[in-house]
Amino acid sequence: MTNTLTLQDKVAFIQGGSRGIGAAVAKRLAREGAAVALTYSQSPDAAQAVVQSIEAAGGRALAIKADSADADAIRGAIRQAAEAFGRLDILVNNAGVLAIAPIEEFALEDLDRTLAINVRSVVIASQEAALHMGNGGRIIQIGSTNADRMPFAGGAVYAMSKSALVGLTKGLARDLGPRGITVNNVQPGPVDTDMNPANSDFAESLKQLMAVGRYGQVEEIASFVAYLSGPEAGYITGANLLIDGGFSA
């Protein structure tokens, strides 16, 4: 690692970093020089694989088991990361769940879990992280283009949960702005992950709605997060930023 790296000596905490976008973000921030702590709930092998990949490239990483529906687990994981690496500079709230069903059939337990992980955990993690961050920190939510556009049936609750991050981001930017802490919401469109693979029949229907006609790659989202985490993005805050291949165009 050299001093030319944009995140040299920074510490990042990624809520939900064992797979997909979260894993790509962890690796990219580490590549830029950050020490990275990431949480997982049910994928210890995947989480350790991310850690090993980062360490093999000369970086520092730590995987922490923490269910994002558990407030005490989130707070404890952030404290553990800050203690392990001596500080906290960047929080990426990536944990999320997706439940699709017609509203007449949407189960109450799915509603509660969606709100607990997609919304409540973001508030709790941001609250705890703010206690450990110095001036100039970064909080980045991983939202969704579905906050702006929901073109298929069954996604009302998911869209609602991601829309909540729009207002939360603006409010947190006001709360934390005096400390130089920026808060932004990255809103990906369809991205090729195991939860939403680019080679499915469902994916083919979504590609027709996109200006570029293809799914995004996790590395493309990670590069955007890395920019927002860095020194050049210090004047961007309270923003809800689409990276969706023209899905909402």
N, C-alpha and C positions, 0 to 999 in steps of 0.2 A: 504494500500500500504506500502511496506517495502523497505528499501534501497538495498535489494538484487535484485531488479528488474533492468533489463538491460537498460531500458530507463527512469529510475527515473529522474524527473525534466526536461525531454526533452519535446519539443512541436513539434507536427507533423501536417502537412497540407496535406490533401488528396484531390486532384482534381478529383471529381467524386466518392463520397464515400457513396452513399445512397443504393446501391444494389450490389449484386454479389461479385466480387473480392474486390472492393473498400470498401464495408461494412465489409467484413471479415478482411481486412487489418486494418481498423479503430479499430475494436474490439480487434484485436491481439496487436496492438501497445499500446492501452490503457491498456490491460492486463499486458504489460511489463512496465507500469508506466508512459507512455507519456500522456500529455494532447493532445487532438485531435480536430482539426477543419476539417470539411469536407464540400465539396460543392455538391449541387444538382441543377438541372435545372427544372425538372418537377415532382419530387416525394417528396413533402414536408413531407407527412406522413411517407414514408419509411425512410427519413433522420432523422426525429424526433424519429422514433423507434430505430435507431442505437444509437442516443444520449441517449435516455432513458435506453437502455441496458447497455451502458457504465457507466452512472451515477448510475444505480442500483447496479453495481459491485464496486462502490466507486471511479470511475474515473471522469475525467473532459472532457467535449466534447461540441462542438458548431457546429451547422449546418448553412451554409450560402448559400443563393440562388445566383447562378452565372452561367450564360450560358458560357460554355467553348469556344464558338465561339465569345465571346465578350471580347476583350482585356482589356477594362476598368473594366469590371466586375471581371476578373481574378485578376488584379492588386489590385483592391479594396478589394477583399476577402482576399488576402494574407496579406494586411496591417491591415485589421480588426482582423485577427487571431493573428498577431504579437502584436497588441495593447491589445487584450483581455487577452492573456496569457503571455505577457511580453517579448517574444522572439520567435525565430523560429529556429529549429534544423534539421527538416526532411521534405522533400517534396516528395510526391508520386504522380506522374502524371499518373492517372488511367483513366481519361475520354477518351472515345472512341466511335466511331460509325462504323457500318459495313453495307456497301451497296454492294450487289452482283448483277451483270448483265453482259452479254456479252459486250465486249468492244465496239462493233458496236452500242449498245443500251444504253451505260452508259450516264446518264444525266449530263449535265454540273453542275447543282445545287448540285447533289450528289458528284461530284468531288470536288467542292469548299468546301462543308461542311465537307467531309472526311479530306481534307488537313487542314481546319481551326481547327478542333477539335483534330485530331490524330497527327498533326505535329505542326501547328502554336501555339496552346495553350500550348504545352510542352515548346517551346522556350520562350514564354512570361512568363509562370509561373516560369521557371528556372531563367530567368533574374530578375524577381521581388524578388523571394526568396533569390537569392544571395545577394541582397541589405540588407536583414534583418538577414542573417545567420552570426554567428561568425565562428571562425576557427573550423574545425572538423565536419562540417555539413554533411548531406547526401541528395543526390538527386537520386531518383529511378524512372525510367520509367517502365510502364507496356506495353511492346511491344507484340510481338507474334512470335511463331514458324513459322508463315507464311512469315516472313521476309527471312527465309532460305528455306522454302519448301511450295509451293502452288500446292497441288495435284488435285485440281478440277477447273473447268472452272468458270469464272465470278468474280474471286477474285483479278484480277490484280491491281486495284487501292488500295484496302485494303492492299495487300502485299507491294505495293510501299510505302504507308504511314508508315507502320511498319518498312520497310527497312530504311527509312529516320532516324529513331531513332538510328539505329546502328552507323551511322556516327556522328550524333549529340552527342551521348553519349561519343564517343572517343574525340571529340573536346572539349566538356565541361569539361571532365576530365583534359585536358591540361590547360584550362583556369583557373580552380578552384583548381587544385592540390596544388599550392603554399600556399593556405589557409587551406590545410588539408581537404577540402571538397571533398568527393568521389562522383562519378557519375556512376551509373550502370543501365543496361537495363535488366529487367527480361522478358523472352520470354516464356510465357505459351503456352502449347499445348491446345487441346480441354478440356475445364473445364465446369463442370455442373453448368450452370446459366440459368436464365429465357430467355436469348437471344440465348442460345445454349444448350438446355436440353439434358441430357444424355440418355433419353428414346425415342428419336425421330428416324425416319427412317434415317435421315441424320447422326445422331450420330452413328448408326450401321455401316454405310459405313466408317466412320472415325476410328472406333475402330479396323477395320481390318488392318489399316495402322500403328497401335501402337504396340510397343514391349510388353507393359504390358496388352494390350487388354481392357483397361478401360479408362473412362474419369477421369480427375483430379477433386479434390475437392477444393473449394475456400480456405479452411483452409490450404491446402498444399501450395498454392501460398502465403498466408499471412505469414506463418512461414518462408518462404524464404525471404520475404521482411523484416520481423522483424530481421532476422539475419543480413542482409545487413545494417539495420538501427543502429545496435548496435556496441559496442566498439571493438568486436573481428574482425570486417570486415574492419578495417581501412586501410588495405593494398590491398584491392580489389577496383579497380577503372578503368573506361574505358572498363568494361567488358560487353559482351552480353551473358547472362546466360540462357541456355535452362532449362525449367522445363516442359517437354512435354511427359513424359511416353514413350520415344523412338520414337516419331512421326518422328523425323528427323534422326534417326539412320540408 
